[in-house]
Every structure is written in C-alpha cells, then in structure tokens.
Amino acid sequence: MDESLDSAQPGVESPDGSHGHAPRAVRRDAVRSTDAGERPLLRVENLVKHFEKGGGLLGGPRRRVYAVNGISLSVRRGEVLGVVGESGCGKSTLGKCILRLIPPTSGRVVFDGVDVTTASRSELRALRRRMQMVFQDPYSSLNPRMTARTMLREVLRFHRAVPRDQVERRIVQLLEDVELGADALHRFPHEFSGGQRQRLNIARALAVDPDFLVADEPVSALDVSVQAQILNLLQDLRQKRRLTMLFISHDLKVVEHFCDRVMVVYRGFCVEDIAADRLYDHAAHPYTRVLLEAIPPDDPCQRKEPQMLRGDVPSPSTPVSGCPFVARCPIAEPRCREENPPLESVGDGHRVACWAVPTAAPAETA
C-alpha cells in the first residue's frame, strides 16, 4: 500500500488529451489572504537537513551534504508561497522535510499548531490527510501496475476519507475535477499523456481534501501548452478549495503570476523573501537580480546581455563560511567572507540576507 502523501466543463480536446477549456494565461488575481494578523497555517523554524554519504560496506570517505541550512518561513491560510532557485539548491528537500517524507536534521515544522517534526505515527497519519504533495515527475510517482481507479480507491480507503459506499462516486468526481472524466478509470499510467498523468497526480493529492499542498515543480516536465493548462487547473482548484500551497519552481515568470510571495533559495539558505508583485521591480539580493536578468524578454529586440556570474556553484558537500553567495557575488566585500548575513527586513514585508542592502528602520518593520 502506498502511504506516501498521498467540475469538468465540456469543450475542445486539449493538447494533452483532456477535455476542457483552451489554455488561458495564468491570472495574477489569485486568492489572497485577507487577514495579515491571522496565525500562520504553516510555520517552519530554522529547518536543517544534512545527508551523510560514503562509508559503509563499500568504503570510501564519509561526506556530509548540506542540503537545507536553517530556513525559516511562514505561510498563512489561503496563501501560495513560491520557492525558487537553481537545481540542487535544496528546494525539493525543503518541501519533503516540511511534510516529513524525509526527517529533518534539526528545526521545527508547525502545522496548524501541531509540531510535525515530533508527531507520533498516528498523529502523522492524521496530518497526511491535511498535507499532501504533487511530485515533480508525473510518471515515476504513479504505480505502473495500478489503474487510475485503483490508485484513487487505495488513497480513499487508507485514509477513510469517505464512507465505503461513496468511494466509487468520489473517484469519478475527482477525475472530473481535474478534467479527465470517467473514461480514465480503467487506464494505466503509461496510457496517459504527460499532462494527463500530472492531472491524475493532482487528483490523488486532492482525494483527501487537504488544507496544504506542496507542488514540487508540477509543470517542469511538461510541454509549454500543457503547462498553462495545469497551472490554470491548480489556480481554479485553489480558488474553489482555498488551498494553501508551497509552490516549488525554477521559472520566475510562473512564480510571479501564480504566487503571493516568493522565497529565493541558494545553497540551502533563504536569501530573499518578497511579495510576488514586487519581484521584478524591487528584488534586492544580487542572486535574485541575476536570476531575473537571465529571463528572455518577450520582445527579442529588447534583449540585453545578461550579467554572467563568475565561477561555478560550490559543491553542496563544502561547508558554508560567510555568505553562501560570496564566491560568485559581483559586489562581495571582505565582511561577506567571514559572516553570514541574517535575513532582515527592508520594509513592506520584504526580507533580504545581504550586507550590501540597507535594512529598514524599526518604524518600517512594525
């Protein structure tokens, strides 16, 4: 049994084979949290995850991989927090640690007042109904020997999400919610297209009506036309169910339109936390600005030479001394090599970890 975190409208057939409306641009007017003073649904405090490699029966030197290094964050109910950064920066590891799919080395994860990091097996099983994940690869995350009906039925029965006599009706409703339809009931994963598999992945995650969803690069493996459909589907489901989400991606344009806030991660550290609608005009950390400059413009005639970072990304097995970005930063100063800058407010809910960025006065941070 898989214990992992685990109303279609008629229209033309989509490129991914599903029946629904034609792709549309992802809307910026997402559901926003209206109560800034509301207790966060999710709170992460100084989360650390290090992996040990080498040694054992095969020998070789033991190494430590510094995947996540003291990240703290909070997400209000109904809010979508985007997590961006280049490959290997710790984004996916962060999401899995929050759901305790992998145990963190240290730190706390508090979900709606419950400490996830110390929860017992029975408490964790109850939390699974409220915290789910959409995995990056829609094919490897589905059991190739199970039909869509069998996969969804297993989740519903394991979590006892609905009475037994309503399971079949609920399965059909889930497939219709993700615009697959009842004709997908008896098909295996290899019989679906990539976009359809991701829709099935989303249906499985939503089967238990979760409050919080971790979407780990849910569109990175899909064609561009299908990406828009999946993002629109997530947007619609978010509005209908008031989902709270951690949206992991490397596409800043998608994150800007889909998310309420954006957290930029580099080498397992949060280097900037900013409102999504302020990202392009007010990003302050040099790493964030370089990421933005690397995005191709909509008009090729306006293309300019992007700023090139010197050197390569340091190995994740190399301990961080000073600022994690110092080896590649174009404005690094001697202090950066000795002290890791804290994540401090620069006003308007915007936080940056950089010695070169002036912090806000106390009145601005109140």
KOLVO-350057 format. One record per residue (C-alpha): x, y, z; residue in one letter; residue number from 1. Coordinates in steps of 0.02 Angstrom, whole numbers, plus 50000, padded with zeros to 5 digits. Example, Ala and Ser with C-alpha at 12.3 -4.5 7.8 and 13.67 -1.06 7.14 Angstrom:
REM KOLVO-350057
<px=50615	py=49775	pz=50390	type=A	seq=1>
<px=50684	py=49947	pz=50357	type=S	seq=2>
***
This chain:
REM KOLVO-350057
<px=50000	py=50000	pz=50000	type=M	seq=1>
<px=50062	py=50173	pz=49956	type=D	seq=2>
<px=50069	py=50277	pz=50115	type=E	seq=3>
<px=50153	py=50423	pz=50029	type=S	seq=4>
<px=50068	py=50593	pz=50032	type=L	seq=5>
<px=49957	py=50537	pz=49956	type=D	seq=6>
<px=49187	py=51006	pz=49381	type=S	seq=7>
<px=49250	py=50967	pz=49217	type=A	seq=8>
<px=49167	py=51077	pz=49087	type=Q	seq=9>
<px=49141	py=51017	pz=48910	type=P	seq=10>
<px=49247	py=51090	pz=48775	type=G	seq=11>
<px=49376	py=51054	pz=48643	type=V	seq=12>
<px=49506	py=50921	pz=48668	type=E	seq=13>
<px=49665	py=50994	pz=48742	type=S	seq=14>
<px=49840	py=50956	pz=48676	type=P	seq=15>
<px=49868	py=50838	pz=48822	type=D	seq=16>
<px=49711	py=50740	pz=48777	type=G	seq=17>
<px=49599	py=50804	pz=48917	type=S	seq=18>
<px=49431	py=50884	pz=48884	type=H	seq=19>
<px=49414	py=51061	pz=48946	type=G	seq=20>
<px=49435	py=51242	pz=48900	type=H	seq=21>
<px=49577	py=51302	pz=48791	type=A	seq=22>
<px=49732	py=51364	pz=48882	type=P	seq=23>
<px=49724	py=51538	pz=48951	type=R	seq=24>
<px=49852	py=51649	pz=49033	type=A	seq=25>
<px=49878	py=51616	pz=49217	type=V	seq=26>
<px=49790	py=51755	pz=49311	type=R	seq=27>
<px=49881	py=51867	pz=49434	type=R	seq=28>
<px=49723	py=51898	pz=49537	type=D	seq=29>
<px=49748	py=51744	pz=49645	type=A	seq=30>
<px=49656	py=51717	pz=49808	type=V	seq=31>
<px=49747	py=51822	pz=49938	type=R	seq=32>
<px=49747	py=51801	pz=50124	type=S	seq=33>
<px=49648	py=51947	pz=50192	type=T	seq=34>
<px=49695	py=51939	pz=50374	type=D	seq=35>
<px=49878	py=51985	pz=50396	type=A	seq=36>
<px=49863	py=51954	pz=50583	type=G	seq=37>
<px=49798	py=51776	pz=50561	type=E	seq=38>
<px=49904	py=51639	pz=50639	type=R	seq=39>
<px=50006	py=51555	pz=50502	type=P	seq=40>
<px=49941	py=51386	pz=50447	type=L	seq=41>
<px=50121	py=51330	pz=50423	type=L	seq=42>
<px=50273	py=51388	pz=50519	type=R	seq=43>
<px=50449	py=51324	pz=50489	type=V	seq=44>
<px=50586	py=51369	pz=50613	type=E	seq=45>
<px=50771	py=51352	pz=50573	type=N	seq=46>
<px=50749	py=51193	pz=50470	type=L	seq=47>
<px=50910	py=51098	pz=50434	type=V	seq=48>
<px=50936	py=50941	pz=50329	type=K	seq=49>
<px=51108	py=50863	pz=50304	type=H	seq=50>
<px=51139	py=50697	pz=50217	type=F	seq=51>
<px=51282	py=50578	pz=50254	type=E	seq=52>
<px=51365	py=50498	pz=50103	type=K	seq=53>
<px=51504	py=50370	pz=50081	type=G	seq=54>
<px=51575	py=50246	pz=50206	type=G	seq=55>
<px=51477	py=50089	pz=50245	type=G	seq=56>
<px=51515	py=49920	pz=50163	type=L	seq=57>
<px=51582	py=49999	pz=50004	type=L	seq=58>
<px=51707	py=50105	pz=50098	type=G	seq=59>
<px=51763	py=50275	pz=50041	type=G	seq=60>
<px=51770	py=50435	pz=50140	type=P	seq=61>
<px=51613	py=50493	pz=50226	type=R	seq=62>
<px=51545	py=50659	pz=50166	type=R	seq=63>
<px=51408	py=50772	pz=50226	type=R	seq=64>
<px=51290	py=50855	pz=50102	type=V	seq=65>
<px=51221	py=51021	pz=50166	type=Y	seq=66>
<px=51051	py=51022	pz=50080	type=A	seq=67>
<px=50949	py=51141	pz=50189	type=V	seq=68>
<px=51034	py=51261	pz=50308	type=N	seq=69>
<px=50922	py=51345	pz=50435	type=G	seq=70>
<px=50773	py=51402	pz=50332	type=I	seq=71>
<px=50628	py=51486	pz=50424	type=S	seq=72>
<px=50462	py=51531	pz=50342	type=L	seq=73>
<px=50277	py=51550	pz=50374	type=S	seq=74>
<px=50126	py=51529	pz=50260	type=V	seq=75>
<px=49953	py=51599	pz=50301	type=R	seq=76>
<px=49794	py=51505	pz=50262	type=R	seq=77>
<px=49747	py=51527	pz=50078	type=G	seq=78>
<px=49919	py=51594	pz=50031	type=E	seq=79>
<px=50038	py=51524	pz=49900	type=V	seq=80>
<px=50223	py=51538	pz=49937	type=L	seq=81>
<px=50339	py=51512	pz=49789	type=G	seq=82>
<px=50511	py=51437	pz=49817	type=V	seq=83>
<px=50636	py=51469	pz=49677	type=V	seq=84>
<px=50819	py=51434	pz=49646	type=G	seq=85>
<px=50933	py=51338	pz=49531	type=E	seq=86>
<px=50944	py=51148	pz=49529	type=S	seq=87>
<px=51021	py=51073	pz=49685	type=G	seq=88>
<px=50986	py=51222	pz=49799	type=C	seq=89>
<px=50876	py=51120	pz=49918	type=G	seq=90>
<px=50700	py=51167	pz=49859	type=K	seq=91>
<px=50630	py=50991	pz=49846	type=S	seq=92>
<px=50718	py=50934	pz=50004	type=T	seq=93>
<px=50637	py=51079	pz=50097	type=L	seq=94>
<px=50464	py=51026	pz=50037	type=G	seq=95>
<px=50491	py=50844	pz=50085	type=K	seq=96>
<px=50557	py=50892	pz=50257	type=C	seq=97>
<px=50403	py=51001	pz=50289	type=I	seq=98>
<px=50291	py=50850	pz=50255	type=L	seq=99>
<px=50413	py=50736	pz=50348	type=R	seq=100>
<px=50434	py=50624	pz=50198	type=L	seq=101>
<px=50616	py=50635	pz=50249	type=I	seq=102>
<px=50660	py=50678	pz=50430	type=P	seq=103>
<px=50747	py=50846	pz=50457	type=P	seq=104>
<px=50914	py=50851	pz=50546	type=T	seq=105>
<px=50853	py=50990	pz=50660	type=S	seq=106>
<px=50725	py=51129	pz=50670	type=G	seq=107>
<px=50536	py=51131	pz=50689	type=R	seq=108>
<px=50388	py=51120	pz=50571	type=V	seq=109>
<px=50223	py=51175	pz=50650	type=V	seq=110>
<px=50063	py=51146	pz=50551	type=F	seq=111>
<px=49905	py=51223	pz=50623	type=D	seq=112>
<px=49978	py=51213	pz=50798	type=G	seq=113>
<px=50043	py=51033	pz=50782	type=V	seq=114>
<px=50230	py=51000	pz=50784	type=D	seq=115>
<px=50256	py=50890	pz=50630	type=V	seq=116>
<px=50437	py=50850	pz=50674	type=T	seq=117>
<px=50391	py=50764	pz=50838	type=T	seq=118>
<px=50221	py=50693	pz=50788	type=A	seq=119>
<px=50189	py=50509	pz=50826	type=S	seq=120>
<px=50145	py=50384	pz=50691	type=R	seq=121>
<px=49958	py=50402	pz=50724	type=S	seq=122>
<px=49969	py=50592	pz=50730	type=E	seq=123>
<px=50069	py=50593	pz=50569	type=L	seq=124>
<px=49939	py=50484	pz=50484	type=R	seq=125>
<px=49804	py=50611	pz=50532	type=A	seq=126>
<px=49914	py=50752	pz=50466	type=L	seq=127>
<px=49933	py=50663	pz=50299	type=R	seq=128>
<px=49750	py=50699	pz=50264	type=R	seq=129>
<px=49784	py=50885	pz=50281	type=R	seq=130>
<px=49957	py=50895	pz=50198	type=M	seq=131>
<px=49986	py=50822	pz=50026	type=Q	seq=132>
<px=50114	py=50834	pz=49885	type=M	seq=133>
<px=50112	py=50842	pz=49696	type=V	seq=134>
<px=50276	py=50767	pz=49639	type=F	seq=135>
<px=50386	py=50832	pz=49500	type=Q	seq=136>
<px=50388	py=50679	pz=49388	type=D	seq=137>
<px=50208	py=50627	pz=49350	type=P	seq=138>
<px=50263	py=50456	pz=49284	type=Y	seq=139>
<px=50381	py=50392	pz=49420	type=S	seq=140>
<px=50261	py=50449	pz=49558	type=S	seq=141>
<px=50121	py=50337	pz=49494	type=L	seq=142>
<px=50115	py=50148	pz=49516	type=N	seq=143>
<px=50130	py=50075	pz=49339	type=P	seq=144>
<px=50031	py=49919	pz=49390	type=R	seq=145>
<px=49879	py=50014	pz=49453	type=M	seq=146>
<px=49738	py=50093	pz=49354	type=T	seq=147>
<px=49680	py=50268	pz=49396	type=A	seq=148>
<px=49529	py=50195	pz=49487	type=R	seq=149>
<px=49637	py=50078	pz=49593	type=T	seq=150>
<px=49758	py=50217	pz=49643	type=M	seq=151>
<px=49622	py=50336	pz=49697	type=L	seq=152>
<px=49524	py=50199	pz=49785	type=R	seq=153>
<px=49677	py=50149	pz=49885	type=E	seq=154>
<px=49702	py=50328	pz=49949	type=V	seq=155>
<px=49519	py=50349	pz=49995	type=L	seq=156>
<px=49510	py=50183	pz=50087	type=R	seq=157>
<px=49677	py=50201	pz=50177	type=F	seq=158>
<px=49630	py=50371	pz=50247	type=H	seq=159>
<px=49445	py=50327	pz=50264	type=R	seq=160>
<px=49407	py=50491	pz=50176	type=A	seq=161>
<px=49228	py=50443	pz=50128	type=V	seq=162>
<px=49106	py=50303	pz=50176	type=P	seq=163>
<px=49137	py=50142	pz=50080	type=R	seq=164>
<px=48976	py=50156	pz=49982	type=D	seq=165>
<px=49030	py=50327	pz=49916	type=Q	seq=166>
<px=49207	py=50282	pz=49860	type=V	seq=167>
<px=49165	py=50249	pz=49678	type=E	seq=168>
<px=49064	py=50409	pz=49662	type=R	seq=169>
<px=49207	py=50507	pz=49741	type=R	seq=170>
<px=49333	py=50433	pz=49618	type=I	seq=171>
<px=49230	py=50488	pz=49469	type=V	seq=172>
<px=49209	py=50662	pz=49544	type=Q	seq=173>
<px=49398	py=50679	pz=49571	type=L	seq=174>
<px=49433	py=50633	pz=49391	type=L	seq=175>
<px=49305	py=50758	pz=49331	type=E	seq=176>
<px=49379	py=50893	pz=49444	type=D	seq=177>
<px=49546	py=50875	pz=49354	type=V	seq=178>
<px=49460	py=50865	pz=49184	type=E	seq=179>
<px=49498	py=50683	pz=49146	type=L	seq=180>
<px=49325	py=50608	pz=49154	type=G	seq=181>
<px=49258	py=50435	pz=49193	type=A	seq=182>
<px=49337	py=50360	pz=49036	type=D	seq=183>
<px=49505	py=50368	pz=49126	type=A	seq=184>
<px=49450	py=50249	pz=49264	type=L	seq=185>
<px=49525	py=50090	pz=49194	type=H	seq=186>
<px=49681	py=50159	pz=49111	type=R	seq=187>
<px=49858	py=50130	pz=49171	type=F	seq=188>
<px=49987	py=50271	pz=49188	type=P	seq=189>
<px=50076	py=50226	pz=49025	type=H	seq=190>
<px=49912	py=50251	pz=48932	type=E	seq=191>
<px=49904	py=50435	pz=48982	type=F	seq=192>
<px=49999	py=50582	pz=48910	type=S	seq=193>
<px=50118	py=50681	pz=49021	type=G	seq=194>
<px=49988	py=50814	pz=49057	type=G	seq=195>
<px=49855	py=50684	pz=49096	type=Q	seq=196>
<px=49972	py=50593	pz=49215	type=R	seq=197>
<px=50002	py=50755	pz=49309	type=Q	seq=198>
<px=49814	py=50783	pz=49319	type=R	seq=199>
<px=49798	py=50609	pz=49394	type=L	seq=200>
<px=49939	py=50651	pz=49515	type=N	seq=201>
<px=49843	py=50807	pz=49568	type=I	seq=202>
<px=49681	py=50708	pz=49588	type=A	seq=203>
<px=49770	py=50585	pz=49703	type=R	seq=204>
<px=49838	py=50727	pz=49810	type=A	seq=205>
<px=49665	py=50808	pz=49823	type=L	seq=206>
<px=49573	py=50646	pz=49861	type=A	seq=207>
<px=49578	py=50677	pz=50049	type=V	seq=208>
<px=49531	py=50863	pz=50038	type=D	seq=209>
<px=49697	py=50930	pz=50106	type=P	seq=210>
<px=49720	py=51105	pz=50175	type=D	seq=211>
<px=49902	py=51119	pz=50120	type=F	seq=212>
<px=49984	py=51063	pz=49959	type=L	seq=213>
<px=50168	py=51055	pz=49912	type=V	seq=214>
<px=50183	py=51068	pz=49722	type=A	seq=215>
<px=50360	py=51015	pz=49677	type=D	seq=216>
<px=50392	py=51088	pz=49503	type=E	seq=217>
<px=50225	py=51017	pz=49441	type=P	seq=218>
<px=50245	py=51081	pz=49263	type=V	seq=219>
<px=50433	py=51072	pz=49231	type=S	seq=220>
<px=50422	py=50905	pz=49138	type=A	seq=221>
<px=50277	py=50959	pz=49025	type=L	seq=222>
<px=50261	py=51049	pz=48858	type=D	seq=223>
<px=50229	py=51236	pz=48867	type=V	seq=224>
<px=50049	py=51223	pz=48805	type=S	seq=225>
<px=50012	py=51089	pz=48935	type=V	seq=226>
<px=50100	py=51189	pz=49072	type=Q	seq=227>
<px=49970	py=51327	pz=49054	type=A	seq=228>
<px=49828	py=51203	pz=49071	type=Q	seq=229>
<px=49899	py=51126	pz=49230	type=I	seq=230>
<px=49933	py=51297	pz=49307	type=L	seq=231>
<px=49756	py=51354	pz=49265	type=N	seq=232>
<px=49689	py=51193	pz=49342	type=L	seq=233>
<px=49788	py=51223	pz=49502	type=L	seq=234>
<px=49728	py=51403	pz=49506	type=Q	seq=235>
<px=49546	py=51350	pz=49489	type=D	seq=236>
<px=49564	py=51215	pz=49622	type=L	seq=237>
<px=49649	py=51339	pz=49736	type=R	seq=238>
<px=49504	py=51460	pz=49722	type=Q	seq=239>
<px=49370	py=51326	pz=49745	type=K	seq=240>
<px=49454	py=51241	pz=49893	type=R	seq=241>
<px=49552	py=51389	pz=49965	type=R	seq=242>
<px=49710	py=51285	pz=49962	type=L	seq=243>
<px=49869	py=51342	pz=50047	type=T	seq=244>
<px=50020	py=51297	pz=49941	type=M	seq=245>
<px=50208	py=51288	pz=49937	type=L	seq=246>
<px=50245	py=51304	pz=49751	type=F	seq=247>
<px=50421	py=51248	pz=49704	type=I	seq=248>
<px=50486	py=51305	pz=49535	type=S	seq=249>
<px=50635	py=51373	pz=49440	type=H	seq=250>
<px=50526	py=51479	pz=49324	type=D	seq=251>
<px=50516	py=51655	pz=49396	type=L	seq=252>
<px=50381	py=51710	pz=49273	type=K	seq=253>
<px=50265	py=51570	pz=49327	type=V	seq=254>
<px=50300	py=51605	pz=49510	type=V	seq=255>
<px=50268	py=51791	pz=49491	type=E	seq=256>
<px=50094	py=51761	pz=49418	type=H	seq=257>
<px=50043	py=51610	pz=49521	type=F	seq=258>
<px=50109	py=51650	pz=49696	type=C	seq=259>
<px=50078	py=51781	pz=49830	type=D	seq=260>
<px=50256	py=51781	pz=49896	type=R	seq=261>
<px=50422	py=51720	pz=49830	type=V	seq=262>
<px=50565	py=51646	pz=49930	type=M	seq=263>
<px=50733	py=51635	pz=49840	type=V	seq=264>
<px=50846	py=51493	pz=49896	type=V	seq=265>
<px=51033	py=51474	pz=49865	type=Y	seq=266>
<px=51137	py=51330	pz=49933	type=R	seq=267>
<px=51003	py=51286	pz=50060	type=G	seq=268>
<px=50987	py=51464	pz=50127	type=F	seq=269>
<px=50842	py=51586	pz=50103	type=C	seq=270>
<px=50923	py=51742	pz=50029	type=V	seq=271>
<px=50765	py=51842	pz=49991	type=E	seq=272>
<px=50580	py=51842	pz=50035	type=D	seq=273>
<px=50473	py=51964	pz=49935	type=I	seq=274>
<px=50293	py=51990	pz=49878	type=A	seq=275>
<px=50269	py=51916	pz=49704	type=A	seq=276>
<px=50201	py=52078	pz=49630	type=D	seq=277>
<px=50359	py=52169	pz=49687	type=R	seq=278>
<px=50482	py=52039	pz=49624	type=L	seq=279>
<px=50532	py=52116	pz=49457	type=Y	seq=280>
<px=50544	py=52297	pz=49515	type=D	seq=281>
<px=50607	py=52281	pz=49694	type=H	seq=282>
<px=50717	py=52125	pz=49704	type=A	seq=283>
<px=50871	py=52174	pz=49805	type=A	seq=284>
<px=50983	py=52022	pz=49826	type=H	seq=285>
<px=51117	py=52008	pz=49690	type=P	seq=286>
<px=51073	py=51825	pz=49660	type=Y	seq=287>
<px=50889	py=51865	pz=49632	type=T	seq=288>
<px=50933	py=52005	pz=49512	type=R	seq=289>
<px=51045	py=51888	pz=49412	type=V	seq=290>
<px=50904	py=51761	pz=49400	type=L	seq=291>
<px=50786	py=51896	pz=49336	type=L	seq=292>
<px=50912	py=51956	pz=49207	type=E	seq=293>
<px=50926	py=51779	pz=49138	type=A	seq=294>
<px=50741	py=51776	pz=49088	type=I	seq=295>
<px=50723	py=51804	pz=48900	type=P	seq=296>
<px=50620	py=51961	pz=48861	type=P	seq=297>
<px=50452	py=51947	pz=48771	type=D	seq=298>
<px=50519	py=52060	pz=48633	type=D	seq=299>
<px=50682	py=51991	pz=48557	type=P	seq=300>
<px=50729	py=52168	pz=48502	type=C	seq=301>
<px=50741	py=52218	pz=48686	type=Q	seq=302>
<px=50860	py=52078	pz=48730	type=R	seq=303>
<px=51014	py=52135	pz=48825	type=K	seq=304>
<px=51170	py=52044	pz=48879	type=E	seq=305>
<px=51134	py=51961	pz=49047	type=P	seq=306>
<px=51256	py=51979	pz=49190	type=Q	seq=307>
<px=51365	py=51824	pz=49199	type=M	seq=308>
<px=51410	py=51750	pz=49368	type=L	seq=309>
<px=51591	py=51706	pz=49394	type=R	seq=310>
<px=51640	py=51530	pz=49443	type=G	seq=311>
<px=51531	py=51378	pz=49472	type=D	seq=312>
<px=51406	py=51332	pz=49607	type=V	seq=313>
<px=51508	py=51264	pz=49754	type=P	seq=314>
<px=51486	py=51081	pz=49798	type=S	seq=315>
<px=51345	py=51050	pz=49923	type=P	seq=316>
<px=51472	py=50950	pz=50022	type=S	seq=317>
<px=51575	py=51107	pz=50053	type=T	seq=318>
<px=51532	py=51189	pz=50220	type=P	seq=319>
<px=51473	py=51369	pz=50203	type=V	seq=320>
<px=51586	py=51501	pz=50277	type=S	seq=321>
<px=51517	py=51677	pz=50275	type=G	seq=322>
<px=51385	py=51721	pz=50145	type=C	seq=323>
<px=51335	py=51569	pz=50038	type=P	seq=324>
<px=51341	py=51677	pz=49880	type=F	seq=325>
<px=51509	py=51759	pz=49913	type=V	seq=326>
<px=51610	py=51654	pz=49787	type=A	seq=327>
<px=51502	py=51715	pz=49641	type=R	seq=328>
<px=51437	py=51883	pz=49702	type=C	seq=329>
<px=51486	py=52035	pz=49596	type=P	seq=330>
<px=51476	py=52154	pz=49745	type=I	seq=331>
<px=51556	py=52046	pz=49880	type=A	seq=332>
<px=51658	py=52135	pz=50014	type=E	seq=333>
<px=51780	py=52066	pz=50145	type=P	seq=334>
<px=51643	py=52053	pz=50278	type=R	seq=335>
<px=51545	py=51934	pz=50166	type=C	seq=336>
<px=51681	py=51802	pz=50178	type=R	seq=337>
<px=51677	py=51800	pz=50367	type=E	seq=338>
<px=51495	py=51824	pz=50419	type=E	seq=339>
<px=51334	py=51752	pz=50351	type=N	seq=340>
<px=51209	py=51897	pz=50338	type=P	seq=341>
<px=51043	py=51870	pz=50428	type=P	seq=342>
<px=50878	py=51880	pz=50336	type=L	seq=343>
<px=50821	py=52056	pz=50385	type=E	seq=344>
<px=50675	py=52168	pz=50336	type=S	seq=345>
<px=50700	py=52308	pz=50212	type=V	seq=346>
<px=50518	py=52365	pz=50226	type=G	seq=347>
<px=50347	py=52314	pz=50158	type=D	seq=348>
<px=50366	py=52133	pz=50213	type=G	seq=349>
<px=50522	py=52117	pz=50105	type=H	seq=350>
<px=50670	py=52025	pz=50184	type=R	seq=351>
<px=50846	py=52008	pz=50115	type=V	seq=352>
<px=51004	py=51921	pz=50175	type=A	seq=353>
<px=51141	py=52035	pz=50108	type=C	seq=354>
<px=51264	py=52151	pz=50195	type=W	seq=355>
<px=51257	py=52272	pz=50048	type=A	seq=356>
<px=51068	py=52301	pz=50062	type=V	seq=357>
<px=51015	py=52432	pz=50191	type=P	seq=358>
<px=50891	py=52367	pz=50319	type=T	seq=359>
<px=50730	py=52454	pz=50363	type=A	seq=360>
<px=50711	py=52571	pz=50510	type=A	seq=361>
<px=50615	py=52499	pz=50660	type=P	seq=362>
<px=50460	py=52601	pz=50617	type=A	seq=363>
<px=50453	py=52522	pz=50444	type=E	seq=364>
<px=50461	py=52344	pz=50510	type=T	seq=365>
<px=50322	py=52367	pz=50637	type=A	seq=366>
***
